[in-house]
Amino acid sequence: MILGVDHVALSCSDVVEGSNFLLEAGYQAKFVQRDLLNHPSKASLLKTFEPVHDVAYCQKENSVSLELTRHSPLPKERSTPYRVMVKQVPLDSTVFPNSRPTSYREVWCAALGCSDPRSAMWRPFNAEIWYDPNANDSGRGYVQGMLLPVTNLPVSENFWKNGLRFQVEARGTTMDGMSWTSMAFRSRLAAWSLRVVLVENSRDVRQYFLDEPGFTCIALITTCLAEDHRLARAAGGRDGSLPFNIEVFGKPLTIVILRGPDNELIELIQFQR
């Protein structure tokens, strides 16, 4: 049974420096672990496989956690597997003069109630983010939602609904004919809840990897990894890694990483007893 969203992975070049940048956004590092083993079955999910990687797990009250990861030196090109809407634009960000594509602005307005969504580059992480300068600073948390481009909306909706237990909240079509579906995982804990907006835009879909810049992966907590892994595959997910055991900050975990219908990366995590 999937309980909620454990974290969203964000690549960075140094997890200690990155966690210091996140302090400005109100995140506190719960732990930092260097030289964490990379399981060999993750090789196909990385552009450059290294035997170890660094992580920093950063939490903010009532907001989904961010896990900073350093696998290898980040490539210079901008890469944004998941687009993320944040509550306020962080410091050290460069606002783009023209937020593109304009259809995404329309989707953010309809799905999240934004009045003037804009995109920016979060320079410390070389990651594209979206924000609404008119948003009230009160609310549930820093990460308001994520946008994922897909090639076949019904197929992707089925995967997120029946494979990952997200619920459909709204559907719509932009003025230029781009269809979208807003879905959410609603946990009793706000920090385990997240909204994902699927947008049919095949031009933005490609192969994604864990060691690219940007928000690379969504991790979900499960109490029965084998069954949830089976359900995700039955709903259109593809294996990215074999299930493997690992100890993170003294806690033994079993993990499996899948690719969704559009190559998006999903991590299922089960705590071992």
NUDO-870400 format. One record per residue (C-alpha): z, x, y; residue in three letters. Coordinates in pm, whole numbers, padded with zeros to 5 digits, always signed. Example, Ala and Ser with C-alpha at 12.3 -4.5 7.8 and 13.67 -1.06 7.14 Angstrom:
2
+00780+01230-00450ALA/+00714+01367-00106SER/
***
This chain:
273
+00000+00000+00000MET/-00100+00139+00340ILE/+00194+00122+00580LEU/+00031+00243+00900GLY/-00133+00522+01094VAL/+00057+00848+01063ASP/-00145+01046+01317HIS/-00479+01128+01470VAL/-00596+01490+01429ALA/-00699+01682+01742LEU/-00850+02030+01716SER/-00727+02313+01935CYS/-00750+02692+01954SER/-00372+02751+01955ASP/-00126+02487+01835VAL/+00168+02622+02037VAL/-00029+02626+02362GLU/-00173+02286+02271GLY/+00169+02131+02214SER/+00275+02262+02556ASN/-00024+02085+02713PHE/+00080+01764+02537LEU/+00423+01782+02701LEU/+00252+01664+03021GLU/+00141+01354+02834ALA/+00494+01288+02708GLY/+00451+01422+02355TYR/+00721+01630+02187GLN/+00640+01868+01902ALA/+00836+01760+01594LYS/+00731+02076+01413PHE/+00487+02365+01430VAL/+00370+02535+01112GLN/+00140+02831+01100ARG/-00052+02958+00797ASP/-00045+02628+00610LEU/-00259+02657+00297LEU/-00601+02496+00297ASN/-00674+02340-00039HIS/-01010+02457-00181PRO/-01126+02097-00223SER/-01139+02070+00159LYS/-01420+02329+00176ALA/-01696+02069+00216SER/-01505+01916+00512LEU/-01501+02238+00712LEU/-01785+02423+00879LYS/-01596+02747+00818THR/-01343+02750+00534PHE/-01034+02963+00594GLU/-00750+02999+00339PRO/-00490+02883+00594VAL/-00466+02676+00912HIS/-00205+02595+01178ASP/-00066+02252+01265VAL/+00166+02104+01529ALA/+00287+01747+01484TYR/+00346+01585+01824CYS/+00515+01249+01880GLN/+00550+01006+02170LYS/+00763+00693+02161GLU/+00566+00377+02073ASN/+00237+00570+02049SER/+00041+00702+01755VAL/+00124+01068+01686SER/-00121+01353+01742LEU/-00151+01640+01495GLU/-00295+01951+01655LEU/-00491+02160+01407THR/-00641+02506+01423ARG/-00873+02585+01134HIS/-01094+02854+01286SER/-01224+02947+01632PRO/-01361+02628+01785LEU/-01736+02614+01852PRO/-01825+02587+02219LYS/-02037+02273+02193GLU/-01872+01941+02267ARG/-01814+01726+01961SER/-01646+01386+01958THR/-01634+01218+01614PRO/-01388+00956+01746TYR/-01389+00857+02112ARG/-01035+00795+02236VAL/-00913+00573+02520MET/-00595+00715+02674VAL/-00349+00548+02909LYS/-00395+00794+03193GLN/-00629+01088+03240VAL/-00428+01404+03158PRO/-00405+01705+03383LEU/-00658+01979+03312ASP/-00936+01722+03269SER/-01281+01715+03425THR/-01408+01365+03497VAL/-01777+01315+03420PHE/-01971+01182+03723PRO/-02162+00938+03501ASN/-01989+00806+03190SER/-02243+00773+02910ARG/-02357+00577+02732PRO/-02302+00290+02973THR/-02284+00052+02675SER/-01956+00214+02573TYR/-01813+00126+02913ARG/-01903-00237+02846GLU/-01745-00224+02499VAL/-01418-00075+02632TRP/-01402-00353+02891CYS/-01454-00629+02636ALA/-01248-00487+02348ALA/-00953-00337+02537LEU/-00962-00526+02867GLY/-01042-00214+03072CYS/-01161-00276+03427SER/-01330+00057+03503ASP/-01350+00284+03197PRO/-01456+00643+03263ARG/-01508+00948+03045SER/-01370+01296+03100ALA/-01344+01634+02930MET/-00990+01732+02830TRP/-01043+02103+02884ARG/-00756+02254+02679PRO/-00896+02085+02369PHE/-01267+02066+02458ASN/-01241+01697+02374ALA/-01404+01393+02532GLU/-01162+01118+02632ILE/-01190+00785+02810TRP/-00945+00633+03056TYR/-00915+00346+03304ASP/-00793+00456+03649PRO/-00685+00099+03724ASN/-00467+00063+03414ALA/-00099-00013+03463ASN/+00118+00278+03348ASP/+00337+00047+03140SER/+00232-00046+02789GLY/+00244+00048+02424ARG/+00154+00412+02436GLY/-00071+00691+02535TYR/-00358+00640+02289VAL/-00481+00286+02352GLN/-00769+00279+02110GLY/-01051+00467+01941MET/-01424+00403+01935LEU/-01644+00497+01640LEU/-02026+00475+01640PRO/-02170+00337+01315VAL/-02516+00275+01171THR/-02450-00055+00991ASN/-02175-00265+01144LEU/-02116-00508+00853PRO/-02089-00219+00606VAL/-01845-00028+00826SER/-01644-00340+00902GLU/-01607-00403+00529ASN/-01480-00047+00475PHE/-01218-00063+00750TRP/-01110-00416+00655LYS/-01106-00411+00274ASN/-01070-00038+00221GLY/-00819+00054+00493LEU/-00652-00283+00566ARG/-00750-00310+00933PHE/-00783-00662+01074GLN/-01072-00795+01281VAL/-00961-00885+01635GLU/-01287-00954+01817ALA/-01663-00916+01797ARG/-01930-00896+02064GLY/-02267-00769+02178THR/-02342-00563+02489THR/-02610-00657+02739MET/-02852-00410+02577ASP/-02792-00557+02230GLY/-02533-00315+02093MET/-02303-00502+01851SER/-01935-00410+01816TRP/-01621-00514+01627THR/-01265-00447+01741SER/-01026-00390+01451MET/-00658-00301+01440ALA/-00389-00192+01202PHE/-00074-00377+01311ARG/+00244-00224+01177SER/+00596-00334+01259ARG/+00624+00011+01417LEU/+00417+00052+01732ALA/+00371+00422+01656ALA/+00200+00332+01327TRP/-00040+00085+01489SER/-00390+00158+01617LEU/-00704-00022+01734ARG/-01046+00108+01629VAL/-01364-00030+01785VAL/-01678+00002+01570LEU/-02001+00016+01772VAL/-02346-00001+01615GLU/-02522+00304+01758ASN/-02699+00515+01496SER/-02804+00777+01752ARG/-02441+00891+01782ASP/-02372+00916+01407VAL/-02390+01250+01227ARG/-02194+01467+00984GLN/-01838+01537+01103TYR/-01606+01825+01012PHE/-01233+01894+01045LEU/-01278+02219+01238ASP/-01492+02078+01520GLU/-01366+02010+01874PRO/-01226+01668+01952GLY/-01046+01398+01756PHE/-01160+01463+01403THR/-00962+01247+01159CYS/-00731+00946+01124ILE/-00442+00982+00878ALA/-00284+00679+00710LEU/+00050+00659+00526ILE/+00044+00500+00182THR/+00303+00424-00085THR/+00039+00420-00361CYS/-00228+00677-00293LEU/-00418+00632-00619ALA/-00466+00257-00568GLU/-00551+00282-00197ASP/-00792+00565-00273HIS/-00963+00341-00529ARG/-00984+00049-00287LEU/-01127+00265-00009ALA/-01395+00399-00242ARG/-01477+00049-00367ALA/-01527-00061-00005ALA/-01780+00214+00071GLY/-01576+00531+00118GLY/-01692+00860-00031ARG/-01472+01138-00161ASP/-01435+01430+00076GLY/-01165+01609-00121SER/-00982+01571-00448LEU/-00620+01455-00426PRO/-00400+01761-00376PHE/-00032+01843-00333ASN/+00100+02038-00036ILE/+00432+02103+00133GLU/+00436+02052+00511VAL/+00747+02147+00707PHE/+00952+02130+00389GLY/+00822+01791+00279LYS/+00605+01761-00037PRO/+00298+01543+00014LEU/+00000+01423-00186THR/-00318+01396+00023ILE/-00676+01290-00023VAL/-00947+01295+00244ILE/-01240+01053+00238LEU/-01558+01008+00432ARG/-01631+00657+00553GLY/-01978+00498+00551PRO/-02071+00693+00865ASP/-01918+01025+00765ASN/-01595+00956+00957GLU/-01295+01137+00813LEU/-00995+00942+00682ILE/-00684+01104+00535GLU/-00449+00919+00300LEU/-00096+01062+00277ILE/+00181+00983+00030GLN/+00527+01137+00054PHE/+00653+01262-00281GLN/+01002+01168-00395ARG/
***
